[in-house]
Amino acid sequence: MSVISEKLKLLPDEPGVYVMLDKDGNVIYVGKARILKNRVRQYFHSTLKTEKVAAMVANISDFYYIITKSEIDALSLENNLIKKYKPKYNILLKDDKTYPYIKVTVNEKYPSFSVTRKLNKGSRYFGPYMGGVRVKDVLEIVNMAYGVRICTTKISETPKKPCLNYHMHRCDAPCAHMISEEAYGMKVKAAMRFLDGEDGEVEQLLQNKMRFYAENEDFELALDCRNKLAMLSKIALKRITALKKDLHADVIAYISNKLYAAINILIIRRGIMQGASTFAVENASSDTDALTSFISQYYSKHQLPDEIIVQDFCESNLVEEFFLKERGKSVAVIMPKQGIKKQLLSMAEKNAAEYLEKSIDKIRHKEDMTIHACQRLQEILKLSHYPKRMECYDISNISGVDKVGSMVVFVDGEASRDSYRRFKIKTVEGVDDFASLQEVLMRRLSKLGTDEEARFPKPQLIIIDGGKGQLSSVKKIFDQLGITDIDLISLAKREEEIYTIDSNVSLKLDRRDYCLQMLQRIRDEAHRFAITFFRNIHSKQSLTSVLAEIPGVGKIKRKALIDKFGTIDRIMRASVEELSETEGIGEMLAKSVKKYFEDNL
């Protein structure tokens, strides 16, 4: 603490970011401050600390800080450093998922409508959709009512043959030049008005079509229209009558018991409650800092609304300035005292509190399975460092053909999928897993101490899928490169034995031990990742022949799948919804394709 005490005296009266380190030099917390001197000193001088903050402070061995021009710059830097280091005492949106939107390619001559989870410039987006409203249902309503195209076919000067959607009265076939640009543009505008919340016109269109199909005894299409009208009613029920139709807001509530916390978000678009999402979070921040950090991270992946409705401890001015500077958008951050917006905030607070109460045991179990398992692993195996970053390697091949290696990464006991890497074996002939492992580890570890180490940080522990032989082969690479500060173990699958380089005797843990279960997770993930890479490579050579084995997938549909996904691996991972969006592949055939891969690969 003497080093820390001296550093505390030198803290400046300026804004910036501070980074807390443990005894192994790992980043365990990143925070921003309007005045660094005041904020950092609070951790060490204040006697009133929550249990989480006290645990974090007890693990601090050193810290450093970075001065910024303003608190807004500090918030931006804090966000980037949290993404980079994934500190265990910060809020981390590791399990955050992006919600689906309807994308309209307004930059095209004949815009198409599709489902997406990625937001890019040049298109308009409607959503997000959640909470019982399926985005595919909304897209089907748009498609049936207005006949806009939902395919990715390029419109060229040479007319194409109309597809099935044209014959089913689902598309006016601009690709076949069956409709003028002006007429199609009017349909697109009307469809976007519906997506903006004006549902009266689409309801009338669907009713007219239903009557027309019924009168012409086309009862299947008439029934389809009736189902779409039922979906429309479901969407309409989500409108809160007291809300203005132009309200485009997110309601965010943070609830904490000083050890764990939960955040609930209500999504409101055009006065309609689109749904809600709740996050369980852990952090060693104040409620104010935690909420600000969450908002900056969350909206790095999600579309900004016009308004964000929050509790009164939010740094509203800072958040508004941050979005204006970083995203170029003016967002009103509102802390309501009364009225319908206050009622919405109370609803979000109630949701968060209920979720937290029900999730505490789950959160504790997750800690046992991750951070606590890492701590126990260090004790059991007498590792030289806490295994914050663990890398596990596996080799996959069939008869020595298309040999591949995988590297998966766990940080604090949780998968860090952005850090995974794959290797094609280049120098090994035939089946030789030992030599293949040596090649992969040589290529990986040779990056340490180079400019590439920023992209490939040094791990504290390397795990090999295999027994004593695999471990010994990798140890030769360690010796060759002079590596002594990374722990090395292997896990043999048959008896789940753990081998270390310091003993010829294996260690067996109880099958219920969280440490063993964590090692099994990372080993199985490495195996899965290697296998899917092998399939990816191998499938490029036999993609067409594999698809030909699926009943109902003819030459044209095979080409459509290949054009859209490119590899067997991508087709295997695609959802039924994504497969059915392929031209010529309906929902029934998509289910057949999905089942084929589940049964055969």
N, C-alpha and C positions, 0 to 999 in steps of 0.2 A: 504493500500500500504506500510505501515511501515514494516510489516513482509516481504513483497516481497523485499523491499529495502535492508533489512539486509541480506536476502538470496542471493541477487545478488552479494554482496561483498564477499561471501564465495564460489562462483562458481569456480571449478578447471580448470586448463589448460589441460584437458584431454578429450578424446572422450567419448561419451555416449549418453544416451537418456534422454530427459526431458519430463515431463508430467504436463500439465496445468489443474488446477481444478477450478470449479466455486464455488459459495458461499455455495452450498449444498454438496460439495465434489465430484461432478461428474467429470469424466475425459472428458474434452472438446477438447483436442488436445494432440497429441503425436508427437514428432519430434526427429530426430537424429542430432548429431553434431560432427564435427571433433575436435572442441575445444568448450566445453560447455560454458565457460565464455563468449566468443565472441558472440556465436549464441544466447543465451538466453537474454543477455543484449540488443541485437538489438530490441527486441519486445518492450522494455520499454523506451529505450533512443532515438531510431530513430523517427524523426518527419515525415518521408516519409513512409506512410503506405497505402496499398490498403484498400478499404472499408471493404472487408471481414476480413483482418487482424485487422483493427481497431475495428470491432465488436467483434472479438474474444478476443482481449486484454482487452476490456471494461468489459468482463465477467470473467476475471481471478481474483480469490481471493487468490490463492496459487499455488505453483508448487513444484515438487520434481524432482530429477534427479537420474540416475543410471549410474555409471562409467563402461565403457567396455574396453576391451584390445585394440580394434581397431575400426575404423569406420565401417568395414565390420560387426563386431559383433553388433555394434550399429544399423546398417540397419536391421539385422536379428531380433534383439530384438524389434525394432520399428514395424516391420511387425507383430510380434506376439502380441504386446500390442494393435495394431490397431484392430486386429481380436477379441481380448478379450473384449475391452472396447467400440468399435464402436464410437469413438469420433465424434461429429457432425461437427467439423471443419477440419477433415481429409478427404482425398479421401477414399471413401468406395465403394467397388465393390459389393454392395448388390444385384444388378440386373444382375450381370455378369452370362452369361450362357456358358457352355462348349460346344464346337462344336464337331460334330461327326467325328470319325475316322474309318478306316477299320482295324480291328484287325486280325492278323495272329498268330495262336498259334504254333509258330515255335518250342516250347519245346515239342510238341506232335509228336508221330510217324507218324500220318497222320494229318497234320495241317488243321484246319478249318478256314474259313474266315467269319467274322461277323462285324456288326456295333456296335460301343461302344462310350461312352462319358467319360469313366474312363480309365486311363492309369495305368497299373500295370507292374511289372517286369515279364520277362519270355515270352513276346510276342513282335512281331513287329507291329508298327502302321504306317499307311499311312493317311495323311491328315494334318490339318483339312479340311473338305469340307464345303463350304459356297458359297454365291454369285451366286446362280443360278445353281450350280452343285449339284444335289441330290446324297447323298452318296449311297442311295439304287440303283440308276441307275448304278453307278460305280460297285457296288457289283454284280448286275445282268449281266453286261458285262463280268466281271471276271468269273462268274459262267457259263454263256453260252459258252464263248470262250474256257475255259480250263477244265471245268467239275470238279472243286475243290468243296469240300463239304462246305455248308453254314449252317450245322446243328450242334448241340452240342451232337449228339449221341456218346456214348463211344464205341470205337473200342475194341472188345474183341476177344479172340481166337476162340470163337464160332461164326460162321457167322450168320448174321441176314438176314431177308428177305429184298431185295432191296425196297426202297420207291419209291414214284411217280417221284421224281427227276431223278432217274435212267432211268425210262421208257420214260421220256421226254428228254433224252440225256443231262441232266443238271448236272449229277454227275456220276462218275465211280464206285460208291458204294464200297468204301474201307471197310465199315462196313459188307458187304456181301462177302469180300475177292475176289472181281471181278478185282482188280488191285494190282500189287505188290507195295511194299514200294518204290522201286527205281523208277518205272515208275511214281508213284504219286508224288514223290519228284521232279521230273523234271517238272511236271505240276505246282507245287507250285512255283518253282523258276521262271518259265516263267511268271506266274501270278504276282509275285512280281516285275519282271522287268517292266511289264506294269504299275503297280502302282507307280513305280519309274519314269515314264515318257516316256518309250519306247513303243509307241503305234502302230508302223508299223506292228508288228507281229499279234497283236490282230485284226487289221483291215483286214488283209489278211485272218485270220481264220474265221471271221464273214462273209466275202464275200463268201468264199468257202462253208460254211454251208448254207448260203442263197441260193446259186445255187443248192446245193444238195437237200435241202428241196423242192425247186421249181420244180426241175426235177422229184421228187418223188410225186409231187402234194400234198405235205404237206404244204399248203399255209399259215396256221396259224403260223407255226414255221418260215416259210420264212419271213412273215411280221414282226415277232418278231425280227428276225435278222436285218431286214432293220431299224427298230426303234432303235435298239442298235447302229447301224452304225451312225444314225443321232445324237444320244447322244454323240458318240465318236467325231464327228465333232464339236459339241458344246464345248467339253472339249478342243479340239485342238485349237479352236479359242481364248481361253484364254491364249495361249502361247504368250509371248512378244518376238518377233524375236531377239531383241538386247540382251536379257538375255541369259546367259549360262544355259544349261540344268541341270547343277549340282547346281544351285543357290537354296539354302534352307534358306530363310530369311523372317523376319518380318520387315515391315516398320512402325515406330511409330512416329506420329506427335502430338504435344500438342499445342493448341491454347487457349489463355485466353484473356478476356476483363477486367481483374483485379477484376471481381466479380464472374463470372462463367467461366467455361472452357469446352473444348471438346477434346477428344483424338480419333484419327483415326488410325486403324491398317490395313495395307495391308498384306495379307498372300500370300507368294510366295513359292511354292514347286516345285523343279525340273524345274525351269524356267517358271512355269505356275502360273498365277494369280488365286489362289483358291477362293479369295473373300476378303471382307473387313468388318470391324465392327467398330462402332463408339460409344463412351461412353460420356454421359454428366456427368461432375464431378464438385463438389464444394469443395473448400479447402481454408485454410488460410496459405498456404505455398508459397514459392517462386516458380517460374516456374521450377527451377532446382530440388528442393526438391519434388515437386509434381510429376514430371516425373519419378524420381528415385523411389518414393514410389509406383507409379502405376505399374512400371515394376516389382518390387519385388512381389507385390500382384498378378498381372496378371499371372505370370509364376509359382505361387504356384498351379495353377489349369490347366495350359496348358503346352504342350510339348515345350521344348526349341528348337529353330531353330539353324542352324550353325552360322547365322549372325543376328544381330539386327541393322537396319539402323535408326538413330535418328538425332535430331537437335543438333547443336553445343553447347547447354547449358547443355547437359546431362553429368552426372558424369560417363563417359564411363569406366575409369579405375576401379572405385569402383564397378560398375555393373559387369564387367568382373571377378574381384576377388571374388565378392559375389557368382556368379554362380559356379565358380570353387570350392569354399569352401563348399557351401551349397548343390550343386547338383552334384559335381564331373564332370562337363562338361565345356570344353573350348568353350566359345561363343565370337565371334568377334563383338564388339560394334563399329559400323562405323559411322562417321560423314562426309558424302561426301561433297565435294566442287563443283564438276562438274560431268558430265557424266550421264549415264542412272540411276544410283542409286540416284543422286541428283534430277533427273526428277521424280523418284518414290516418293521421300520425298516431293517434291513440290506438287505432286498429293495428297498425304495424308494430307498435310497442307491445301490444298484447300477444301478437303472433310470435314475436321474438322471445318474450318471456316464457311463453308456453313451450316453445321449441327448446329453449335452454334448460328448462326444468326436466323435460323428457330426455334430453340428450347428454346429460352430465355423465352418466355411466358409460355411454358410448365414447365420449371424449376421453375419459380416463382410460378406457380399454385401448383406445388408439395410442395414447401416450405409452402405455405398457408395451404395446406391440412395436413401437418405433424408438423414441428417445431412450426410454428406460431399458429397452432391449439392447440398444447400442452401449449404454453405460455398463450393463451387466456383462456384455460380451467382452468389453475391455478388461473387466475384472477376472472373468473366467479364464480367458486366454492369455492374460498378462500382456496385453497389447501395449506398445510403447506410446500410443496416442489414442484419444477418444476417436472412434471410427466415424467421423462426421460424413466424409465422402467415401463410399465403398464402391469399388468397381468389380464386376464379375464377368468372367470370360468363358465362352463355350465355342466349340467347333462343330460344324455340321457338314456331312457329305454323304453321298451314296456311291459306294464302290470307288471312292477316290475322285469322283466327278464333281465339278462345280463346288469345290471346297470353300467354305465361308466361315468367318469368325464373327462373334458378336461381343460387344462391350455394353453392359447395362450399368446404370449408375443409380445408387440410392443415396440420398442425403438425409441425415438424421433418421434413417430407417424407412424413408419413403421414396418411391420411384421418382426420378428426375428425368422424364422421358425426352426432354429437349437435349439432354446430354448423351443419349445413346449414340453409339457408333457401330458401323458394320465394316468388315474387311473382306476383300476377296484374297484368298491365298494365292500368292504369285510364284513362290520359289520351291514349293514342295511337290514332289511327284508321288502319285499313288496315295494309299491310305497311311498316314502318319500323323496322328493327332498331336503327338509330342512335338514334332518339328513344326506343325502348324501353329500350335500355341506359342512356340518360341518366336516364330515370325511375327505373329500378332503383337505379342508383348514387346518385342524389339521395336516395332514400328510405333507402338503407343508410347513407350517409356522414353524413346529417343527425343520426344517433343519436350520433355522436362528441361528447364533451363534455357529454352529457346524463346523466340518471340511468340511461338504458338502456345506457350503455357497459359496465356490468358484465356484461350479457347478451350484448353485441355488442362484444367487445374490439377495439381498433384493430389492424388488420393491418400487417405491415411491407411486404407486397407484394401488389398487386392485378394479376391476370392476366385479360385479356379474350380471349375466343375470337373471332378475326378478324384483320384486317390493319390497315394504317395508318389507314384511314377510321374503323373502330370505335375505335381508340386515340384518335384526335383528338377524337371526339365525347365520350368519357369525360373527356379532359383538360379540356374546357370546364367540366365539373362540378367538377373539382378546382380550377380557377381561380376559379369562381364562389363556392366555399366557402372559398377561401383555404388549401387543403391543400397543404403543401409537404414534409411529413415521411413520406409514404407513397410508395414506389416503384410505378411503373405500367409494365406491358409488355403486349404482345399476342402471340399465337401464331397465325399463319395456317396453316390445315390443309394446303392444296395442296402447298406446298413446305416446310412446317414452318419457316417463317421467323419469327424473333423480332424484334419492333419495340419500340424504346424511344422515349421522348419527347424524348431528347436528340440523336437522329440520324435522318436521313431514309433512311439505308441500313440494310437489314435484316441480321441476323446469322444465319448458318446453321451449326449444329453437326453434327458427325458423328452419323449415326443410332444409333451404338453408345454415344454419350456419355450417361452417367448423368443429367446435367443435363437434356438434351433428353427422355430417357425419363420423368423425373419430371414435366416440364411437360406431356408428352403424357398422362400418367396423370391429372393434375388437370384438364386440358382435356376429356379424354374422359369423365371422371366428371361434370363440369358439364353436358356434352351429354346424357349418360344421365339425369341427375337432372331436367333440363328436359323431356326427352321423356316420362319417366314421369309428370311432373306434368301435362303436356299431355294425355296419355292418360287420366289420372285425371279431369280436368275434363270432357274430351270424352265419356268413357265414362258419366258420370252422365246424359248426354242420350240415350245409345243402348245402355245396358247390357243391357236386355231383348232388343233386336234382335240384338246380337252373340251373346249366349248361345243365341238361337234357331237360330243357324247351326251349332251343335255337334251332331252326330248323337247321339241318345240322351238329350239334355237337353230334356225336355218342360216344360210350364208349371209343374208342381209342383216339379220339380227346379231350374228357373230361380229360382223364388221362394225355395227353400231356400238356394241360393248367394247370392242378393242379400241375404237376411236375415242370413246369416253373415258375408259379406265386405264388402258395400256398394258396392264399386267394382271396375272391371276391373283397376285397378292392383293391388289386394290379391289378387284371384284369380290374376293373372299371377304374383305373387311367392310364392303359396302352394305348399307342397310337395305331392307326391302324397298323402302321409300326412295332411296337414291337409285337403286336398280330400275325401279318402275319409271323413273324420269328419263331413262334412255329411250331414244326414239324407237318405236315399235315394240317396246317391252312394257306390257301392262302389269298390274299388280299380281295377277294370278301367275304369270310366267316368272315375275321377279321372285315370288315365293318358291317356285320350283328351282330356280337357279340357286337361291340361297340354301335350300334344303340339299341340293346336289353336293355343294361344297362342304356343308356340315357333315354329310354322310360319307363322303369319299376322300376328303383331304384333311 
